[in-house]
Amino acid sequence: MTSGHLQIVVCGAGPAADAAKLVTAAQEQNWTAAVTATPNATSFIDLAAIEELTGVPVRSTYQASPGARRSLPAADALVIAPATYNSINKIALGLADNYAMTSVAELIGRHVPTVVVPFVNAALATRLPFRRAVATLRNEGVHVLLGPEDEWEPHPPGSGNDRQRVFPWGTAFGIAAGRAYDART
Protein backbone atom coordinates (compact mmCIF):
# COMPACT_ATOMS: atom_id res chain seq x y z
CA MET A 1 0.00 0.00 0.00
CA THR A 2 1.33 3.42 -0.89
CA SER A 3 1.00 6.59 1.09
CA GLY A 4 0.54 8.70 -2.02
CA HIS A 5 1.78 9.56 -5.46
CA LEU A 6 4.32 12.32 -5.97
CA GLN A 7 4.54 14.02 -9.33
CA ILE A 8 7.96 15.61 -9.83
CA VAL A 9 8.74 18.24 -12.44
CA VAL A 10 12.44 18.79 -13.02
CA CYS A 11 13.76 21.94 -14.71
CA GLY A 12 17.14 22.41 -16.37
CA ALA A 13 19.51 23.42 -13.58
CA GLY A 14 22.48 21.79 -11.87
CA PRO A 15 20.62 20.02 -9.05
CA ALA A 16 18.48 18.20 -11.64
CA ALA A 17 21.28 15.65 -11.90
CA ASP A 18 20.34 14.55 -8.37
CA ALA A 19 16.57 14.30 -8.91
CA ALA A 20 16.73 10.62 -7.94
CA LYS A 21 17.20 11.83 -4.35
CA LEU A 22 13.65 13.18 -4.37
CA VAL A 23 12.29 9.95 -5.85
CA THR A 24 14.13 7.97 -3.17
CA ALA A 25 12.87 10.24 -0.38
CA ALA A 26 9.30 9.60 -1.55
CA GLN A 27 9.79 5.87 -1.94
CA GLU A 28 11.29 5.58 1.54
CA GLN A 29 7.93 6.83 2.84
CA ASN A 30 5.99 4.34 0.67
CA TRP A 31 5.06 6.90 -1.97
CA THR A 32 5.16 6.24 -5.69
CA ALA A 33 6.77 8.87 -7.88
CA ALA A 34 6.95 9.87 -11.51
CA VAL A 35 9.15 12.46 -13.17
CA THR A 36 8.34 14.95 -15.89
CA ALA A 37 11.24 16.95 -17.30
CA THR A 38 11.25 20.28 -19.06
CA PRO A 39 12.94 20.07 -22.47
CA ASN A 40 16.13 21.59 -21.03
CA ALA A 41 16.16 19.24 -18.04
CA THR A 42 16.51 16.10 -20.15
CA SER A 43 20.21 16.81 -20.67
CA PHE A 44 20.76 17.16 -16.90
CA ILE A 45 19.17 13.95 -15.66
CA ASP A 46 19.94 10.27 -16.18
CA LEU A 47 16.67 9.28 -17.82
CA ALA A 48 17.32 5.53 -17.65
CA ALA A 49 18.20 5.63 -13.95
CA ILE A 50 15.09 7.66 -13.08
CA GLU A 51 12.90 5.34 -15.16
CA GLU A 52 14.37 2.28 -13.46
CA LEU A 53 13.82 3.83 -10.04
CA THR A 54 10.22 4.93 -10.69
CA GLY A 55 9.14 2.13 -13.01
CA VAL A 56 7.66 4.64 -15.47
CA PRO A 57 9.15 6.63 -18.34
CA VAL A 58 10.26 10.20 -17.76
CA ARG A 59 7.84 12.39 -19.71
CA SER A 60 9.07 15.47 -21.52
CA THR A 61 6.72 15.64 -24.49
CA TYR A 62 3.03 15.22 -25.13
CA GLN A 63 3.65 11.89 -26.88
CA ALA A 64 3.91 8.89 -24.60
CA SER A 65 6.80 6.50 -25.08
CA PRO A 66 5.90 3.43 -27.18
CA GLY A 67 4.21 0.84 -24.99
CA ALA A 68 4.05 3.18 -21.99
CA ARG A 69 0.96 3.82 -19.93
CA ARG A 70 -0.56 7.09 -21.03
CA SER A 71 -1.74 8.16 -17.60
CA LEU A 72 -0.22 8.09 -14.16
CA PRO A 73 -1.92 7.71 -10.79
CA ALA A 74 -3.64 10.85 -9.58
CA ALA A 75 -1.04 13.08 -7.97
CA ASP A 76 -1.33 13.61 -4.23
CA ALA A 77 1.46 16.19 -4.33
CA LEU A 78 3.63 18.00 -6.83
CA VAL A 79 7.22 19.12 -6.39
CA ILE A 80 8.89 21.32 -8.97
CA ALA A 81 12.61 21.11 -8.33
CA PRO A 82 14.96 22.51 -9.21
CA ALA A 83 12.80 25.35 -10.48
CA THR A 84 14.60 27.83 -12.68
CA TYR A 85 14.04 31.56 -12.90
CA ASN A 86 12.41 31.05 -16.28
CA SER A 87 10.10 28.25 -15.16
CA ILE A 88 8.97 30.06 -12.01
CA ASN A 89 8.02 33.10 -14.06
CA LYS A 90 6.19 30.90 -16.60
CA ILE A 91 4.27 29.03 -13.92
CA ALA A 92 3.15 32.25 -12.24
CA LEU A 93 1.96 33.65 -15.56
CA GLY A 94 0.17 30.43 -16.47
CA LEU A 95 2.31 29.85 -19.54
CA ALA A 96 2.10 26.29 -20.77
CA ASP A 97 4.54 26.15 -23.66
CA ASN A 98 5.75 22.60 -23.09
CA TYR A 99 4.43 19.38 -21.57
CA ALA A 100 5.97 20.00 -18.14
CA MET A 101 4.52 23.50 -17.81
CA THR A 102 1.11 22.29 -19.00
CA SER A 103 1.20 19.54 -16.36
CA VAL A 104 2.14 22.03 -13.66
CA ALA A 105 -0.61 24.45 -14.69
CA GLU A 106 -3.20 21.69 -14.57
CA LEU A 107 -2.09 20.22 -11.25
CA ILE A 108 -2.06 23.64 -9.58
CA GLY A 109 -5.49 24.26 -11.09
CA ARG A 110 -6.67 21.00 -9.54
CA HIS A 111 -5.40 22.27 -6.18
CA VAL A 112 -2.84 19.48 -5.83
CA PRO A 113 -0.52 20.44 -2.95
CA THR A 114 2.49 21.97 -4.67
CA VAL A 115 6.02 22.82 -3.58
CA VAL A 116 8.40 24.84 -5.76
CA VAL A 117 12.11 24.82 -4.93
CA PRO A 118 13.86 27.65 -6.77
CA PHE A 119 17.46 27.32 -7.86
CA VAL A 120 18.31 30.90 -8.76
CA ASN A 121 21.15 33.22 -8.05
CA ALA A 122 20.72 36.32 -5.93
CA ALA A 123 20.93 38.68 -8.92
CA LEU A 124 17.98 36.97 -10.60
CA ALA A 125 16.06 36.72 -7.33
CA THR A 126 16.16 40.49 -6.88
CA ARG A 127 14.40 41.07 -10.20
CA LEU A 128 10.85 42.37 -9.92
CA PRO A 129 9.39 39.74 -12.28
CA PHE A 130 10.76 36.96 -10.07
CA ARG A 131 9.56 38.56 -6.83
CA ARG A 132 6.11 39.02 -8.37
CA ALA A 133 6.08 35.42 -9.56
CA VAL A 134 6.91 34.10 -6.09
CA ALA A 135 4.19 36.28 -4.55
CA THR A 136 1.65 35.17 -7.17
CA LEU A 137 2.37 31.50 -6.57
CA ARG A 138 2.17 31.91 -2.81
CA ASN A 139 -1.15 33.75 -3.19
CA GLU A 140 -2.38 30.76 -5.16
CA GLY A 141 -1.50 28.40 -2.31
CA VAL A 142 1.78 27.08 -3.72
CA HIS A 143 4.58 26.63 -1.18
CA VAL A 144 7.65 28.31 -2.64
CA LEU A 145 10.54 27.02 -0.57
CA LEU A 146 12.47 30.25 -0.39
CA GLY A 147 13.58 32.59 2.34
CA PRO A 148 14.88 32.47 5.90
CA GLU A 149 11.80 30.61 7.18
CA ASP A 150 12.56 27.78 4.74
CA GLU A 151 16.32 27.97 5.23
CA TRP A 152 16.79 28.14 1.46
CA GLU A 153 18.12 31.31 -0.10
CA PRO A 154 19.32 32.29 -3.57
CA HIS A 155 23.03 31.75 -4.03
CA PRO A 156 25.59 34.34 -5.09
CA PRO A 157 26.13 34.44 -8.87
CA GLY A 158 28.73 31.89 -9.91
CA SER A 159 28.34 29.67 -6.83
CA GLY A 160 25.65 27.30 -8.11
CA ASN A 161 27.92 24.24 -8.17
CA ASP A 162 28.60 24.56 -4.45
CA ARG A 163 24.96 25.30 -3.64
CA GLN A 164 23.56 22.30 -5.48
CA ARG A 165 25.31 19.95 -3.05
CA VAL A 166 22.91 21.06 -0.30
CA PHE A 167 19.76 21.25 -2.42
CA PRO A 168 16.79 20.56 -0.09
CA TRP A 169 15.31 17.46 -1.73
CA GLY A 170 14.21 15.91 1.57
CA THR A 171 12.71 19.15 2.84
CA ALA A 172 10.74 19.55 -0.39
CA PHE A 173 9.27 16.07 -0.06
CA GLY A 174 8.49 16.56 3.63
CA ILE A 175 6.55 19.75 2.95
CA ALA A 176 4.71 18.21 -0.01
CA ALA A 177 3.78 15.08 1.96
CA GLY A 178 2.59 17.18 4.89
CA ARG A 179 0.45 19.35 2.64
CA ALA A 180 -0.99 16.26 0.95
CA TYR A 181 -1.86 14.79 4.36
CA ASP A 182 -3.52 18.07 5.41
CA ALA A 183 -5.54 18.14 2.17
CA ARG A 184 -6.85 14.62 2.82
CA THR A 185 -7.90 15.30 6.41
C-alpha positions as CSV (number, residue, x, y, z in Angstrom):
1,M,0.0,0.0,0.0
2,T,1.3,3.4,-0.9
3,S,1.0,6.6,1.1
4,G,0.5,8.7,-2.0
5,H,1.8,9.6,-5.5
6,L,4.3,12.3,-6.0
7,Q,4.5,14.0,-9.3
8,I,8.0,15.6,-9.8
9,V,8.7,18.2,-12.4
10,V,12.4,18.8,-13.0
11,C,13.8,21.9,-14.7
12,G,17.1,22.4,-16.4
13,A,19.5,23.4,-13.6
14,G,22.5,21.8,-11.9
15,P,20.6,20.0,-9.1
16,A,18.5,18.2,-11.6
17,A,21.3,15.7,-11.9
18,D,20.3,14.6,-8.4
19,A,16.6,14.3,-8.9
20,A,16.7,10.6,-7.9
21,K,17.2,11.8,-4.3
22,L,13.6,13.2,-4.4
23,V,12.3,10.0,-5.8
24,T,14.1,8.0,-3.2
25,A,12.9,10.2,-0.4
26,A,9.3,9.6,-1.5
27,Q,9.8,5.9,-1.9
28,E,11.3,5.6,1.5
29,Q,7.9,6.8,2.8
30,N,6.0,4.3,0.7
31,W,5.1,6.9,-2.0
32,T,5.2,6.2,-5.7
33,A,6.8,8.9,-7.9
34,A,7.0,9.9,-11.5
35,V,9.2,12.5,-13.2
36,T,8.3,15.0,-15.9
37,A,11.2,17.0,-17.3
38,T,11.2,20.3,-19.1
39,P,12.9,20.1,-22.5
40,N,16.1,21.6,-21.0
41,A,16.2,19.2,-18.0
42,T,16.5,16.1,-20.1
43,S,20.2,16.8,-20.7
44,F,20.8,17.2,-16.9
45,I,19.2,13.9,-15.7
46,D,19.9,10.3,-16.2
47,L,16.7,9.3,-17.8
48,A,17.3,5.5,-17.7
49,A,18.2,5.6,-14.0
50,I,15.1,7.7,-13.1
51,E,12.9,5.3,-15.2
52,E,14.4,2.3,-13.5
53,L,13.8,3.8,-10.0
54,T,10.2,4.9,-10.7
55,G,9.1,2.1,-13.0
56,V,7.7,4.6,-15.5
57,P,9.1,6.6,-18.3
58,V,10.3,10.2,-17.8
59,R,7.8,12.4,-19.7
60,S,9.1,15.5,-21.5
61,T,6.7,15.6,-24.5
62,Y,3.0,15.2,-25.1
63,Q,3.7,11.9,-26.9
64,A,3.9,8.9,-24.6
65,S,6.8,6.5,-25.1
66,P,5.9,3.4,-27.2
67,G,4.2,0.8,-25.0
68,A,4.1,3.2,-22.0
69,R,1.0,3.8,-19.9
70,R,-0.6,7.1,-21.0
71,S,-1.7,8.2,-17.6
72,L,-0.2,8.1,-14.2
73,P,-1.9,7.7,-10.8
74,A,-3.6,10.8,-9.6
75,A,-1.0,13.1,-8.0
76,D,-1.3,13.6,-4.2
77,A,1.5,16.2,-4.3
78,L,3.6,18.0,-6.8
79,V,7.2,19.1,-6.4
80,I,8.9,21.3,-9.0
81,A,12.6,21.1,-8.3
82,P,15.0,22.5,-9.2
83,A,12.8,25.3,-10.5
84,T,14.6,27.8,-12.7
85,Y,14.0,31.6,-12.9
86,N,12.4,31.1,-16.3
87,S,10.1,28.2,-15.2
88,I,9.0,30.1,-12.0
89,N,8.0,33.1,-14.1
90,K,6.2,30.9,-16.6
91,I,4.3,29.0,-13.9
92,A,3.1,32.3,-12.2
93,L,2.0,33.7,-15.6
94,G,0.2,30.4,-16.5
95,L,2.3,29.9,-19.5
96,A,2.1,26.3,-20.8
97,D,4.5,26.2,-23.7
98,N,5.7,22.6,-23.1
99,Y,4.4,19.4,-21.6
100,A,6.0,20.0,-18.1
101,M,4.5,23.5,-17.8
102,T,1.1,22.3,-19.0
103,S,1.2,19.5,-16.4
104,V,2.1,22.0,-13.7
105,A,-0.6,24.4,-14.7
106,E,-3.2,21.7,-14.6
107,L,-2.1,20.2,-11.2
108,I,-2.1,23.6,-9.6
109,G,-5.5,24.3,-11.1
110,R,-6.7,21.0,-9.5
111,H,-5.4,22.3,-6.2
112,V,-2.8,19.5,-5.8
113,P,-0.5,20.4,-2.9
114,T,2.5,22.0,-4.7
115,V,6.0,22.8,-3.6
116,V,8.4,24.8,-5.8
117,V,12.1,24.8,-4.9
118,P,13.9,27.6,-6.8
119,F,17.5,27.3,-7.9
120,V,18.3,30.9,-8.8
121,N,21.1,33.2,-8.0
122,A,20.7,36.3,-5.9
123,A,20.9,38.7,-8.9
124,L,18.0,37.0,-10.6
125,A,16.1,36.7,-7.3
126,T,16.2,40.5,-6.9
127,R,14.4,41.1,-10.2
128,L,10.8,42.4,-9.9
129,P,9.4,39.7,-12.3
130,F,10.8,37.0,-10.1
131,R,9.6,38.6,-6.8
132,R,6.1,39.0,-8.4
133,A,6.1,35.4,-9.6
134,V,6.9,34.1,-6.1
135,A,4.2,36.3,-4.5
136,T,1.7,35.2,-7.2
137,L,2.4,31.5,-6.6
138,R,2.2,31.9,-2.8
139,N,-1.1,33.7,-3.2
140,E,-2.4,30.8,-5.2
141,G,-1.5,28.4,-2.3
142,V,1.8,27.1,-3.7
143,H,4.6,26.6,-1.2
144,V,7.6,28.3,-2.6
145,L,10.5,27.0,-0.6
146,L,12.5,30.3,-0.4
147,G,13.6,32.6,2.3
148,P,14.9,32.5,5.9
149,E,11.8,30.6,7.2
150,D,12.6,27.8,4.7
151,E,16.3,28.0,5.2
152,W,16.8,28.1,1.5
153,E,18.1,31.3,-0.1
154,P,19.3,32.3,-3.6
155,H,23.0,31.7,-4.0
156,P,25.6,34.3,-5.1
157,P,26.1,34.4,-8.9
158,G,28.7,31.9,-9.9
159,S,28.3,29.7,-6.8
160,G,25.7,27.3,-8.1
161,N,27.9,24.2,-8.2
162,D,28.6,24.6,-4.5
163,R,25.0,25.3,-3.6
164,Q,23.6,22.3,-5.5
165,R,25.3,20.0,-3.0
166,V,22.9,21.1,-0.3
167,F,19.8,21.3,-2.4
168,P,16.8,20.6,-0.1
169,W,15.3,17.5,-1.7
170,G,14.2,15.9,1.6
171,T,12.7,19.1,2.8
172,A,10.7,19.6,-0.4
173,F,9.3,16.1,-0.1
174,G,8.5,16.6,3.6
175,I,6.6,19.7,2.9
176,A,4.7,18.2,0.0
177,A,3.8,15.1,2.0
178,G,2.6,17.2,4.9
179,R,0.5,19.3,2.6
180,A,-1.0,16.3,1.0
181,Y,-1.9,14.8,4.4
182,D,-3.5,18.1,5.4
183,A,-5.5,18.1,2.2
184,R,-6.8,14.6,2.8
185,T,-7.9,15.3,6.4
